[in-house]
Amino acid sequence: MRTCRLPDRAEPVDLAIAGGRIREVGAASGPARETIDVAGRLVTPGLVDSHMHLDKALLTERVAGSAETAAEAIRLTGAAKRAFTAADIAGRARRVLDLAVAAGTTAMRAHVEVDPIVGLMGMGAMLALKREYAPAVDLQLCAFAQEGILQAPPTETLLRRALEMGADLIGGCPYNDTDARRHIEVVFALAAEFGVDADFHVDFSDEPEHLHVREIVRQTIRAGWQGRVAAGHLTELAALPGPEQAALVAELAAARIGVISLPLTDLYLMGRRDELNVRRGLTPIRRLLEAGVPVALASNNVRNPFTPIGTADPAHLTFVAAVAAHMGTRDLMRDLVATVTTHPARILNLRDYGCGAGCRADLVVWECERLDEIVMALPPRRLVVKGGRVSVEHERRIVERWRSDDASRAPSG
């Protein structure tokens, strides 16, 4: 690829790609089987969506009403799940994956619900999709206990079976169970047994009424799982007084726990009871980043009771967060691009990720030149490259008929 404008380079460079990897960065040398000149466009690593629910996406047409709280969203979705079939799950998930791949997503972590309602049906469907979409996106599957573990006793056995089937990691939701501490212990026990990472939906409320993340920090350190744990939502952190918030942020950094903010869902469901000065309901993204905590923005849900909108385009999340998290300077917008590229790659423990020599050639070519333009303007993508091969090519054509029509009506001299 010639004349690529990389995020950390002042001038365009060439990328020599072979065997699915970037072999050289600099001036091109030697013959190439194929040459693509991107004409000075910005090239970034592939986008990473670190928290997605493919199995319960696109439910707005079958769920009556709109959720006012997270608990109500869980209830409405739980009712809809009773009518799921493997074909239904696969069909809806495929539509979302197609959107994500076209947007430049080359890696994704999907939470697959495992419980007495759907059993292992979703995991079977998603494992098949993981294989089908492998040429376009690396799909991590998280066996997820949305309905609780202790209050739904067969779930622990089902989670173990899902991991035996090939789930990549284990996920928990302690705020939706009868004993949050025990729930967290079970998740860590399974993570240790199978040697996998853990990812929690945690502290999803306006007030700091749970703060289960403190127990997650303790269990992370006790298990030696630093760098292998993620905490999604974590909106309660924003409601803590300054000193207490700073102390907990420092604990997260020390335990190397990644935080995943889900801005569309969190902005939609938080602050519902506030009648004055309605809260944004986001985890404190800037303070976490300043403390060295890896922070990702992710889609979470696409058009269901948790989030009635969604495009599966991670760039759209940076656009929203620039306003909602007060991140409008050029430097802060560059930080936001990192929340859908390098930070989630770190949280997902992706190996050889980036635009340097030796990295896997998973890349996005943008119709812009500067990194902050991704956030401020949502530029179209020109090319998506996966494993050194072009996986998506966008063709853009605009015909401004009003200009030609106006010119034809203009009086002659």
N, C-alpha and C positions, 0 to 999 in steps of 0.2 A: 504494500500500500504506500503510495507516494504522497508527499506533501501533507502529512497529518499534523494538525495542530494539537499537541498534547497538553493536558492541564498544567504540567510542571515545566514546560519548555517555552521559551520566548519566541522561537522561530519554528516553522514547520520542519518536520523530519520524515524520513522514510521508515517504514516497518517491514522488515524481512520476516516472512512467516513460512514455517515449514513444519510438517508433522503435527499440525494443530497448535503450535506454540510460536511466540514471538522469538525469533532467533537473534535479530539485530535491531538496534535503534540508532538511526543516524542517516548517513548518506547511503543510498542503495548501491550495492556492488554485485557484479555478476549477473548472469541471465536469470530470468524468472519464467515459470510456466504461465503465469498470469500476472498482469500488472493492473492495479486499480489506482487511479489518481483521484484523490478526494478534494483536490484543488484548495487546500488550505482550510478545509472544514475542521471543526473540533472533533476529536476522537477521544472517547472515554472508555474505561472498562464497561462491560455489560452491567445493566441495572440489576439490583438484587432486591426482591420483595421478600422480606424476612418473616412475614406473618400473614397468611392467607387462609381463608376457609373456602376451599373450592367445593366441598361437598354440600354446603348449604347456601351457595350463591344463587342469585336470580330467583328469589322466592316471592317477589312483590306481587305477582299476579295470582298467587294461590294463598296468600295470608291476608286475612281481612284486618283492617285497622293498622295503626302505627304504634310501635312501642314507645312508652314514655320513660321507661327505666330499663336498666340492664336485666333485672329479674324478669320483667315482662317480655323482653326480647327472647330470653332463654325459654320462657314458657310457650310463646307463640311458635318459636322455631321447633321446640320439642314436639308440639302437636303436629306440625307439618312433617316432621321426620317419620312419623308413623306411616305415611303414604310413600316414602322413598322406595325406589327399587334400584338395583345396581345400574340398570340402563339409564334411569333418570339421573342419578348422581353423575355418571360418566358424561352424559349429554350436556348437563349444565356446566360441569367442570371444564369440558372441552371448549365451550364458548368463551369462558373466562381465560383459559390458557391461550387461546388464539389472540385475544386482546392483549394479553401481557407480552407474548412473544413479538407481536407487531410493534409494541412500544419499546422494545429493546431489552426486555427482561431475559437474562440468560441464566439466572439462578433464582429459586423460590423455595421457601419453606411453607408447606401446607399442613395445617392442623386437621387431622382426620378423626372424626368423632367415633369413639368406641364405647358402647354402652348397651344396656339391655334392650333399648329401643331398636337400634340398627345393627347390633351385633358387630360382626366383622365385614359386613356388606360393603361399607364405604372403603375400608382398607383394601379389599380385593379389587374394587373398581379403580382406586387410585394407584395401586401397584401396576395395573395394566397400563394406565395413562403415563406413569413414570417411564415405562419402557417405550411407549409410542412416541412420546415427546422428547426422548433423550437427544435426538439430533439438534433440537432447538433450545432446550432449557434443562438445567440440572435441577431436579425436583427432589427436595428432602421431604420425607413424610414423617410427621409427628403423630404418634398414637396419643390421642387427646381425650381426657376424661371430663368433658363439659358438664355432664349430669352428676358429677361427684363420684367418689369411690366408695366411701363408707355408707352413704345413703342409697347406693345401688350396688349391693354386695357382689354380683357376678363381674363387676367392672374390672377388678384387679386381675382376675383370671383372663378376661378378654384382652386386657392390655398386654399381659405376658404373651398371649397367643399372637397378638398383632406384632410384637417384637420378633417372635419366632418366624412369622411370615415374611419379615423383611422391613418393618418400620425402622426408620433411621434414628429416631430418638423418642423420648417420652415427654408428655405434657400434662400439666395439672391445672386445676382451677379451684384453689382452696377456699375462696369466698363462697363457692356454691356447694358446700358440703357441711356435714354436721360436726366435724372435728377437723379444723384446718391444719393443726399441727400434725396430726396423724396422716392426713392426706399428703402433706409435704414429705413426711417420712417414707410413705409408700412409694412416692414418685422417685425419691433418691435411692431407695432400695432397689427398685427396678433398673434405674440408670446404672447403678453399680453392678448389678447382676449381669446386665447385657453389655456393659461398657459403652454406654451411649450418653449423649448430652441430655439436658433437661430444659424445658421451656415452660414457664408458668404464665397464665393469665392471673394477674394479682392486683389487689388494692384498687378495684375499679369502683370508686365512689367519690362523692364530692367532699366528704369529711374524712379525716384520718381515723375511721372507726375500725379498721382491720389491721393495717400495717403488718400483714403477713410476710412482707418482704424481709422483715428482721429475722424471722425464723428461716427463711430461704438463705439469707446470708450465713446464719449459723450452720445450717446443714451443708451449705456449699463448702465452707472451710473444714467442717468435720469430715466430709467425704473426700476432701482434696480435689474438688471439682472446679477449682478456679479456672476461669476462661471457658467453661463448658455449660454455663447456665445463662438463660435469658429471662427477663421479666417484662411482660407485655402489659400495656395500659399504665399502671403505676400512677394513676391520676391523684391518689391521696397524698402523694409526696408534695404536690403543689400547695396543699392546705396546711402544711406544717409551719410553725413559726420559724423564722430565719435560722437561728442557731441550731434548732433540732433538725431542720432540713439539711443544713450543711453537714452535720454530723452523720446523718444517714447516707447522704451522697458520698461522703468519704468512705463509709463502710462498703458501699457498692463498688467504689473504685478499687479498694483494697482486695475485695473478693473477686475482682475482675468479672463482674456480672454485667452483661449487656442489657440495655434498656431499649425496648421497642415501643415507640409512640405510634398510636393509631389515630391520627388527627380527625379523619372523617367520622368515625364512630364516636370518639371521645367528645368532640365538639357537639355531636348530635344528641348524645344521651346525658352528658353531664350538665349541671346547672339548671335542671328542669324545675327545681323547687325555688329557685332564686327569683324573687319578684322585682328586685332592684339590684343594679350592678351585677348582672348575670355573669357568672364565672366562665372563663374559656374552657376549663376542664382538661387542660393538657398537663402532662408531667413537665417539670421545668427543664426544657430541652437545653437552653443556653447554659444554665448552671451545671448541668450534668456534663456537657461537653467541656466546659471550662475546668472541671475537676478530672478530666481524662477518662470519663466513662464513655465507652462506645455507645452511640445513640443511633438508632435506625428509625426511619419513617416507613410504615408499611400499610398495605391496603386493608387488611383485616377482612371485612365483609363487603360484598358487592351486591347491592340491591336486595336486601332482605330486612327483617325487622330491626336488626342492629344498625344498619346503614342503608337508607333507601336509595342512595345514589352510588356511583362508582364506575370507573373506567378501566381499572387494573393497570393504570399507567402511573408508575412511581413518580414521574416528574410532576404530575398534578399535585401530589402530596407536598412537594417542596413549595409550590406556588401558594398553597393554602397556609403552610407553616410560616412562610415569610411574613404573612400578615398576622396570623394568630399568635405566633411566638415572638413577634417583634424582631424579626431577623431580616431587616431590609437593606443593610449596607452591603457593599460588594463583597467584603470579606465574609460576612455572615451568610450571604447567599452561596458562596463557595463551600462554606461549612455544611449548608443544607444539601448540596450535591453529594457531599461525602455521606450523608445519612441514607442515601439510596444507592451508594456504590461501596466505598471502602469500609465504612462502619458495619453495615450488615454482612459484608463478606467476612469481616473479622468475627462477628457474632456467630455466623454459620460455620466458622472454621474452614472456610474455603482455602484450599491450597493453591499457590501460584496464581493469585489473582492480581491483576493490574495491567499496566501498559509497558512494563519493563522487559528486558531480555530475559527469557526463560519462563515468562508468564504464559498461561494458556491464552490463546488468541480468541477471547470472547470480548467483542468490542461493539461500540455504537458510534456511528458517524452522524453528527448533528448538522442541521442547516444553520450553523452559527459559528462564531470564532472564539467567543469567550465563555468561560465556565459559568459565570453568573447569569448569562443570557438564558441558560436552561431554566432557571428559576423565574426570572422576570418576564420571559416571553414565551415559554413552552414551545420552542422551535420544533418543526417537524424532524423526524429521523430520516436520514437518507439511506443508510445501510445498517443492517445488524449482522454481525459476524459471530458464528459459534464454532469453536474448535478450528478456526482458520478458514472456514467456508462461509460464504454469504448465505445466511438463512432467510433474510427478509430484505427485499429491495423496494423502496418506496418511490413511486413516480408521481410527480406533482405537476399539475398543469392548471393554470389560472387564465381564463379568458375574460378580460375586462370589457365586456360588450358596451358598457356605457360610454367608454372613451371613444371607441370607434363610431358608435351611433352619434355621439356628440360632434365628432369631427365631420361626419357626413352632413350634419345639419348646419354646420357653421357657414355663415354667408361668405361668398367668394369676394375677392378684392375687386 
